[in-house]
Amino acid sequence: MESLLQIRHGHEICTGQGETPAETLCRTLVANALPTDLPMADCAKNFRSWWAFHLPPSCSDLVEHILLPALDENTTRWLPSPDEILDMTSGYSKTSEVFFIDSLIATAWAYRAFFLTEEGYLGLGPQSLESEDEVWLLEGGRTPFILRSMPDQGGYTLVGEAYVYGMMFGEMMTTEMAEKIGSVRIC
């Protein structure tokens, strides 16, 4: 798993159908807790304001050269441009959009850590995550879990539950995946 800061250009992020990687990133940051009645344009506007408020002007180069290319070429809907960051941070005060996203993130990130799987799925898991931990779908479970291999004990230890965008509503449980399910020993 990689941290948010390790995502680099060329790393493919698994997205929802018809979504950009920027939208997937934003939805993951709040564990997709956006109100269902909030129009998509308003969600994007809220995130643009939030990013612009929280990224210092000195980050505009970082955003332009690392984060934006790593996500996709058409991110302006969900992420601010470097010019927007510079414009919004000079004399910019917290707006209701920024407070709204702040509150969602505070809830989603309480004692959580952001991660990216080798397959490109973004998620939030326990703060105690380690780079070799694995995301597991347990039969009958509604939530993905983080397991840590314990080869000396012949099984796994449960690290905790996770929010993984694209795995929360059974999307991963295909016939092929169901055939791969076997027993696992949790120590």
Secondary structure, DSSP 8 states (H G I E B T S, - for coil): -B-GGG--TT------TT--HHHHHHHHHTTT---TTS-HHHHHHHHHHHHHHHS-GGGHHHIIIIIHHHH-S--TTTS--HHHHHHHHSS----HHHHHHHHHHHHHTTTEEEEE-TTS-EEEEETT--TT-EEE--TT-SS-EEEEEEGGGTEEEEEEE-EETTSTTSTT--HHHHHH-----B-
